[in-house]
Amino acid sequence: MSFSFPVEAGAVLMFARALGDLDPRWYDEESPAAQAHGGVLAPPTFVASVAHFDPDWPYRPRPGVPWHGSGRGPGFPPPASGSGSGSGTSLHAEQHYEYHRPIRPGDVLTVDREPGKRWEKQSARAGTLRFEEEITRFTNQRGELVVTAIRVRVVTERPVEG
């Protein structure tokens, strides 16, 4: 499945502010920092905000559908998380980014995901640990690959107590 992810100047600015990074290369076209890079850029991890555009993101509220919540407090885990009655826990274990080209406001990225490697390890406390990679490729409107992201999730066979 693929979908579009528009890179908007306001979203880039808000992302940088949320990080506490007020470097003018993220928002000020006239700044020497932006000019040194050929214009305003998106911060390196900006692609993490892709969840706001992913039609299948399980943690985004949808009208008329029970909300899973944040995973803490009220709510319940989505069925795909590996969490729930009688099963273990799903954890985001690693995140890797490979940068191929700068991302700039005005870009429209096409996002494609595919499964990567899978492997297992044994744990005395949690049983079988199942590791799964997900590879996400971000391509700009010119067909240029800009970022490859690899997420590693681990699902435990059983919950780990305390």
C-alpha positions, -999 to 999 in steps of 0.1 A, spaced: 0 0 0 12 35 -7 -1 69 2 9 106 0 25 127 27 26 164 19 55 183 35 40 216 46 61 245 60 38 250 90 41 213 99 79 214 96 80 245 119 57 228 145 78 196 144 110 216 150 94 235 178 82 202 194 118 191 194 129 223 209 151 230 178 148 266 167 175 264 140 164 289 113 171 264 85 138 247 95 117 278 89 135 310 77 142 310 39 163 342 43 186 329 71 222 321 63 216 286 77 188 278 52 206 295 23 237 274 30 215 243 24 197 256 -7 165 266 12 144 255 42 148 219 51 127 195 72 145 182 104 160 147 98 133 128 118 104 148 103 93 116 85 81 102 118 51 125 115 39 103 86 15 87 110 -8 117 106 -13 108 69 -13 70 71 -49 58 65 -42 26 85 -24 41 115 -40 22 145 -36 49 171 -54 78 153 -89 84 165 -116 79 139 -153 90 141 -176 61 151 -147 38 159 -136 30 195 -103 47 201 -73 26 213 -59 54 233 -22 60 237 -15 25 252 -15 38 287 -46 44 308 -81 42 292 -83 24 259 -72 -9 246 -45 -22 224 -52 -25 187 -55 -61 175 -24 -59 154 -2 -48 183 4 -83 198 -9 -71 231 -40 -82 248 -56 -110 267 -33 -141 269 -5 -128 247 27 -110 252 37 -74 246 46 -56 214 75 -31 217 91 -7 192 127 -19 196 147 0 170 144 27 144 170 34 116 169 61 90 190 63 58 189 98 42 193 100 4 181 136 -3 169 166 17 132 169 24 118 204 18 85 221 24 65 218 -8 76 182 -14 49 156 -16 62 122 -6 49 89 -16 52 64 12 56 27 5 59 0 32 70 -36 31 80 -63 55 117 -68 61 136 -95 79 121 -116 107 139 -136 134 134 -151 168 153 -154 201 145 -171 233 141 -153 266 138 -170 300 113 -143 312 92 -136 281 95 -169 261 100 -166 224 108 -130 212 97 -125 176 115 -96 158 100 -80 127 113 -53 104 91 -29 85 108 -10 57 93 24 47 105 42 17 98 79 11 100 91 -25 95 127 -36 73 141 -64 102 138 -88 105 100 -81 137 105 -60 142 83 -30 147 107 0 145 85 31 145 48 39 133 40 74 136 6 91 115 -1 122 121 -32 143 93 -44 165 96 -72 190 66 -93 202 70 -113 234 54 -148 237 41 -139 271 39 -108 293 68 -101 316 57 -95 352 69 -65 371 
